[in-house]
Amino acid sequence: MWRKIIIVVQVLLIIWVLQTNWARDAIMSIGQTFSSWTGTVINLPDRQKIMTLRDDFMRNNMSLKPHQTDYVIEVTENVDSINIFHQRYCISEDKNPYLFGENLTRFCGLIEQSGILPKPL
């Protein structure tokens, strides 16, 4: 009999504690941290491909000016921006004010070799 009463009291205490603002904030924080970790783990292969692409293009490319280097870093921030760049400047051949000529041709080739672009269906 006493066991049942103790169990009921413990359950009520747990429910009461979980309803406090502190517990809600702690649970939300844990959830956000977990979500961030899983997002990082899921995006890790893409992130590695992006860093390899960036390094391959920048390495031994002394012809780039500082604003071009900044632009390449901005374009290679994520997979979506690389896909947009590739579609606009490599496939549609729109004029790019930052990369052109041999630099653009080399960058487009590296993007296509990187494995970052989505596979055609």
N, C-alpha and C positions, 0 to 999 in steps of 0.2 A: 504494500500500500504506500509506504513512504517513498519507495522507488519511483512510483508513478507520479507522485506529487513533485519530487525533485526533478524529474524529467520535464514535466509541464512547466515548472518554474524556470528551468534552464532554457527551454524553447522560447518562453515569453521574454526572458532577458535577451536572448539573441535577436529576436524580432525587434525589441525596443532599441537595442544598440544599432541594428542595421537601419533603423529609421532616422537616426540622427544625421545632421548635416555633415559631421565629420566622416561618418562611415560612407555616406553617399559620395563625398569628395574623394575619399580614398579609393573606393571602388571605381569611380570614373577615371581617376588617375592611372590606376592599374590597367584598366581597359584601353586607355589611350596609349600607354607605354607598350602594351602587348600588340596593339594595332600597328604602331610605328615599327616595332621589331619585325613583325610579319611582312610589312610592306618593304622593309629593307632587305630581308631575306629573299623575297619574291623578285625584287628588282636588281639583286646583286649580279646575276649574269649579264643583264643589259648594261648595268653600270660599268662592268669590266670591259665590255665591248666598246662602250663609249670612250672610256679612258684610253684604250688601245688605239682607237681611231684618232683621237686627239693627239696622242703622243706620236703616232706614225706620221701624221701630217705636219706637226710642228718640228719634229726632229730634222735637223740639217736643212731647214727651210729658212735660210738667211734673207730671202727676198721679201719676207713679210714685214710690213710696217706695224708699229704698235697698235694702231686702230684696227688693222686686219687680224692681228692676234686676238685682241679683245672680242672681235666679231666671231671668230672661230670658237672661242670659249663659250660665247653666248649661244651659238647655234648648237653646240654639243652639250648643252645642259641636260637634255632629256631626249628620249626616243622620238617623241612627237615633233619637237623642233627640227630634228634631223630629217624626219620624213617630209615635213613641210618644205624644208630647204631643198631636199632632193627632188621633190615633185616640181617645185617652182623653177629652180635654176639648172638642174641636171636634165630633167625630162622635157619640161616646157621651154627650156632655154631662154628664160626671161633674163634680162640684163641685171647683173648684181653689181652694186656700186663698190663693194668691198673686195670680192674675189672675182677674178676674170683671167682669161688666157690660160696659161699653163697651171697656175694655182687652182683655178676652178676645175679644170680637167682632172688634175691629180686628186683633189678633194672628192669630186664625184666618184672617181674610180675607187678610192678608199672606202667611201660609204657603201658602194655596191659590194665590195669584197668583205666588208665587216660582219655581215650576217645580222645587222640591225634591222634592215628593212623587212616589212612583213612579206611572207611568202605568198606568191600569187595562187589563187584558188584554181 
